[in-house]
Amino acid sequence: MTASIDRASIGLRSTRGPVLGALMLATGLIAIDATILATAVPSIVRDLGSYQQFPWLFSVYLLAQAVSVPIYSRFADTVGRKPIILLGIALFLLGSVLSGFAWSMTSLIIFRIVQGLGAGAVAPMSMTIVGDIYTVAERAKVQGYIASVWAISSVVGPALGGIFAQLDAWRWIFWVNIPLCLIAGWMLLRKYHEEKQTQRHRIDYAGAVLLTIGLTGLILGMLEGGNAWAWLSVPSAICFGLGVLALIAFGLVERRAAEPIVDLRLAARPLILTTTIVSLGIGALMTGVTSFAPAYLEGSIGIAPLLSGLAVAALTLGWPLAAANSGRLYLRIGFRRTALTGMSITAVAAIALAVVSPWPNPFSIAAVAFVLGFGLGWSAAPTLIAAQASVGWGERGAVTGMNAFARSAGSALGVAVFGAISNSVIAQGAGPEDPATIISASVWVFVAAAVVAVLTLIAAAFMPRDSAGAHSGEPRP
């Protein structure tokens, strides 16, 4: 299957421009959603209740995204990218509308699952289409366009979330997605055309079910342990035991499946393995920090939601600024060195965040968060493009899906681990209304984030050295 789009030029005014514009809008859906909710969490909790349950708003969304990504990616290599990304936009639209009408924390959590299922198609399909219609060298330039979406969203998302929260209109943080979904879907429907080759594939439903059960069991055990039940209790043992057994069974099923959800043979390649691990860590750090920073600042020193969004905006602004420049860097020094540079910056910033967090100040937190986001942005693009450039068209969807799956799974597990740490400290302290308890819980969350950053840096160091000519050229057939 090859996209029937002229490669003559790059930019929004080129023949591929309308498709790039549609992908930028689709990316904007995910980018805004990544930042707009966090600043409104305290407002949602006041309205719907249950501070300890708020991590579920992120975890179930990310879990649905993580589990669905490999399925969508496999279907995309069968029926094409276009039907899958349009399905994702439709699901994201439905989830956004329903979330705005949520009447309880439980209903909102359920509707976030629908949103996550949509995001699971939109995010990887956008990057897969970019990989299909642009060469490696062109992708370095296109990355600047995609990065601009994240840059704009990094400011717009927290600002809108803060404004809606202060106006007690948090439901609009979901409804604001409606026009973006409609425009992006219409543009892709009209402008993106691809030539299909008929291929029959077997979908690994057993693997998908086992993966869902495994991750759900682990996340449920982490978020509810020490909260709904004691850590050393029968429910905890059931959750963790079921999660581990399901993941073991998942591994066995994947080794025998004709077309596995997660191709363990593909994942065993050194480059794919290391870039996947790095993406796992990047997801945990990005979502973990953005999810807890606003609640930390609002709960500790009582600042307004709009100001607490400063930390989120700084982190998510640093990411696209670095990503926009990473293309020129990895074309010059290679994927591995660029990723190592980015993760080194990330590790230093994460340690600094843990050091300054006992003294909550929105400006110092924002400054460190910006550097943290800059390091993550400098690492994410080269790890993805290195993996894409190492395979042909038939495997590119699976590789992109694996990378997106790792980032989503890392985000879901990261929020769960950080949430478990936060809930445990709060349960032993004076509760979520006590500023000192919130500070203590947040400090331990940021210490855990620093540990994750160092481990991810070590994984980046094990990336194989780039092969000659890997940084430029046409997409492999």
N, C-alpha and C positions, 0 to 999 in steps of 0.2 A: 504494500500500500504506500503510495507516495502522494504528497499533497500537490495538487495542480496549481501552484502559485508561483509566479515568476520571482526569481531570486535577484533581479537586476539591481535593486536598491533597498535601502533601509530607511525607516522613518514613517511617521504617520501619514505622509503624503505620497508614499510609494505604493506600488501595486499591492503590497502586503500590509499597508498602513491600516485599513479598516479592521483587518483581523487582529493586528497588534493593539489597536484601540479597544476592541472588544475584550481581548485578553487582559488589558490593563484595567478595564471596568470590573471584569470578573475577579481579578486579583484584589481590586479595591474592596469587594465584598468581604473577603477574608481578612484583609488588612485592617479595615475599620472595626470589624467584629473582634479582632484580637486586642483592641485597646479600649473600645467604647464601654464595655461591660464593667471592667475592673473599677473604674472611678465611681460607678453607681451602686456597687455592692452594698455599702452601708445603708443607702436609701432603700434598696430592695429588701434588705434584712429588716429594717424598721417597718416596712409595709407587710411583708409576708412572714417574717419571723425566722428564727433558727440561724444564729451566727455560725454554729458548728457545721451546718449543712452547706454553707456557701461554696466550699471547694467543689461540691458536686456539680455546680453550674458549669464549671470548667472541665471537670474530669469526664462527665458523661458525654459532653460535646466532643472532647478530644478522643475518647474511647471509640465513639461511633465513627469518627473520622478515621482513626487509626485502623480499625477493623475493616472498614469499607474500602479503603484505598487499594489494597491488593486485588480485591474483587473487581473494582472499577477498572484497574489497570489491565487485568486479564481480559475483561470484556472489550476494552479499548483496542487491544491488539487483535480482536476478532471482528467487531462490528465498526470500528473506527472511533476516532476521538470525539467527533461532533455530537453524536447521539448521547454520549456519556456526559459531556460537559453541560449539555442542555438539560439533561435529567438532573444533574447536580444543582444547577441554578433554580430549577423548579422546586426541588426539595428544600433548598435554602430559603426560597421565598415563602413556602408553606410554613416552615418552622419559624420564620421571623414573624409572620402574621399571628400564628398561634401563641408564640411567646408573649406578644404584646397583650394578649387577652388572658394570660395566666391569672388564676385566682388563689393560688397557694404555691409554696415553695416546691411541693411535689409536682404539681402540674407544670411549673416552669422548667423543672429538671427534665420532665418527659419531653416537653416541646424542644428543649435544647438538643435532645437526641436526634430529632428530625433535622434540625439545623446542621448538626454534625455529619449526618449522612449526606447532606448536600455538599458540605465543605469537602468531604472526602473525595468527591468527584471533581469539584471546581479547581482546587489547588494543584493536584498532580497533572490534570489534563491541560491546564494552562501551560505548565512548564514542558509537558510532552509535546504539545503543538509547537511551542517555541523551538524545541529540539528538532522537530521535523522540518520546519520551513526555514531555519537559519543555520548557517555553518557555525563551527566553534568560534571562529574569529568574529563572525557577525553577532553571535550571542553575547560576546563581551560588550558590544555597543548596545544591543537590545536590553542588556541588564540595566543600563542607565535609565531606560524608559520604565522598566518594571520597578526599579529602585525609587523613581520619582513618585510612583503610586504609594509606596510605603512611607516615603518622606511626607507627602501630603496627609496621608491617613494618620501618621504618628502625631500630627498636630490636631487634625480635625476630630479624630476618634476620642481622645481624652477630653478635648474641649467640649464636644457635644455631650459626652457622658456626664461631665461635670455640670454643664448647664441644665440638662434634663433632670439630674439628681437634685440640684438646688431648687428647681421649679416643681419638685415632686411629680415629675412627668417621666419617670424612668421607662415607661412602656414604649416611648418613642425611640429609645435606643435600638429597638428591634424594627419598628415600623419604618425607620429611615432607610432600611435596606430595600424597601419595595421598589422605588424608581430605578435604583441601580440594577436590580435583578431583571426588570422588564427591558431596560435599554440594552444591557449586555446580551440577554437572550435574543432579542430582535436582531442585533448586529451580527451575531454569530450565525443565526439562522439564514440571514440574507447574504452575508459576505464570505463566509468560510466554506470552501468546497474541497472535498478530498475524493480521490479515486480509490475505490475499494477492491481488494482481492478477496474472493470468497475463501474463508478459512474456518474449519470446524475446530472448536476447542471444548474441552471438558472443564467445567467449573468445579472447583474443589470445595463443595458445600460442607463436607465433613470437617475439613480444615478450618473453614470460616467459623463454624459453630464452636469447635474446640478452642480456637483462639479467643473468641468472644467470652466463653465461659472462663477461660484461664485468666485473662486480664481483668474481667469483672470481679472474679473471686479475690484476686490480689488487691484491687483498688477498694472493694467493699471492706475487706479486712483491715486495710490501712486507715481508711477514713472513719470507720465506725468503731474500731478497736480503741479502748480507753474512753469511748464516748457513749455509744449505745450499750456496750458490754465491756467487760474487763479483757485486757490483752491475753491473760492466761485463763481462757474460758473455752467452753465447748463451741460457741459460735465462731470465735476467732480461729480455732483449730479447723473447723469445717471450711471456713472461707479460704484460709491459706492452703490447707490440704487439697481442697478441690481445685484451687487455682494452679497449684504446682502440678498436680496429677493431669489436669487438662492440658497444660503446656507441654508436659512430657509426651502425652498421647498425640498432641498436635505435631511435635517433632517427628514421631514415628509415622504418622499419616503422611506428612509432607515428603518423607524419604521415599514413600512408595507411590505417591500420587503421580499420575501421568502428567498433569499440568498443575502443580501445586500453587496455592495462594502465595506462599513465600518460597521461592525456589532456593532450597538450601544448597544445592550444587552451585548455583549462581552466587549465592551469598558467601560461599567458601573461597571464592577468588579473593586474593589478598587485598586488592584495591577496593572491591565492592564491600568486603567485610569491614575494613577500617573506615571507609567513608560512611557506612551505615552506622557504625558505633559513634562516630563524631556527630552525625545528625541526631542520634538519640540524645546525646548530651546537650546539643544546641537546643533541642526542643524543651528539655527539662529546665534549662536555664532561662530561656526566653519567657516561657509561659509562667514558670514558677515565680520569677521576680515581678513580672507585670501583674500577676494575680494578687500578690500579697502586699506590694508596696503601698497602694492607696489605702487599704484597710489599716496598715501599720501607721501611716501618717495621720489619718483621720482619727483612729482610735487612741493614739498616744498623745497627740498635742491638739486635737480637735480642729484641725484646719478644714477649710471648705473643700468640697469635692473638686471644684475647678482647680484649686491650687495643688491638691494631692495628685491630680492628673499630670502635674509637671514632671514627676518622676517617670511615669509611664511614657509621656511624650518624649522625654530626653532619651530614654532607652530605645524606643522605636524609631526615633529620628537618627540616632547614631548608626543603626543597622543599615538603612538605605544609603546613607552618605558613604559608608564604607563599601557597600555592595556595588555602588555606581563606579567606584574607582578600582575595585578588585579585579575587574576585567583586564585593565591595562597592566596590572601587576602580575597576574598569573600568566598572561601572554609573554611577559618578560622573564620572570623567574620561575615559573612553573606552578602547578596546582599545589603540590605538597608544601613548598616553602611559603606560599601565600596562606594556606590553612594554618600552618605552624605559627606564622606571625600573628594571625588573627586570634588563635586560641591562647597564645602567650599574653596578648593584651587582655583577653577575657579573664584569664586566671588571675592576673594582677588586680583587675578591677573588682572581681568577685571577692577576693581577699580584703580589698579596701572597703567594700560594702559591709562586710561582716565587722570590720574594725570600727567604722563610724556609726553603725546602726544603734549602739546604746545611747547615742545623743541625737534623737530625731530632729532633723532640720531639712525642710523640703529642698533647699538649694544645694546642700552638700550631697544629699541622696541623689538629686537630679544630675549633679556633675559626675558622680561615680557611675550612675546608671547610663549616662551618655557614652562613657568610655567602654562600659560593658557591652552596650549595644553595638558600638563601633567594632569591637573585636568579633562579636558574633556575626555581623554582616560581612566581615572580611574572611570569615571561615565558611559560611554557608554556601555561597555561590561556587567557589572552586571545588568543594567536595562533591556537589551535585554534578557539575559539568565534567569533572574528571571521570565520574562513573558513567555518565552518558556517552562521553567520547570513547570509552573503552569497548562499547558494544555496537552492534548493528541495529537497523530499524526494528527487526523482529523482537529484540530484547530490550529496546529502549523504554518501552512503556512499562515493562516489568521492573527495570532498574530505577526509573523515575518513581514508580509506585513504591518500591522498596525504600527509597530515600525518604519519600513523603510519609510512608508508614512509620519509619523509624523516628522521624521528628514528631509525628502525632503521638505515637506510643510513648516516646520520651516525655512529651508534654503532659500526657495523662498520668503517667506514673510519677513524674516530677511533682505535679500538683498534689497527687495522693500522698506521696512521702512527706512533702513539706506541710500538707494539711494535717497529717498524722502527728508530726512534730509539734505544730502549732496547737492542735486540740489537746495534746497531752500536757503541754505546759499550762494552757489555760485551765484545764481540769484540776491541776494541782495548785493553781493560783487562786486569785479572787474573782475570776470570771471575765467574760469579754467586755464588761463595762469598766474594768479597772485599767487605767493607762499603763501602770507599771507592769501589769501582767501581759498586756499587748506588746510592750517593748521587749520584755523577756522572751516571749514566744517568737517574735520577729527576728531577734538576734540569732536564735538557734536555727531558724529557717535560713537565714543568710549564711550562717556557718556551713550548713549542709550544702547550700548552693556553691560555696567556695570549694568544697570537697569535690563536687560534681565537675566543676570547671577544671580542676587540676587533673582529674581522671580523664577528662575529654582531651586535654592537652597531650597527655601520654598516648592516647589512642591516635591522635593526629601525627605524632612522631613516628608511628609504625606504618603510616601510609607508604606504599612503595614509591621509589623515585620515578619521576615522569619519564616515559619513553620518548625517544626522539620523534619530533613532529607531532606530539600529542596535543599541542596547544593551538593548532590551526588546521585548516583544511575543511573539506566538505563533510557533512554528516555521513557516517558509514552506512552503506546500503544494507 
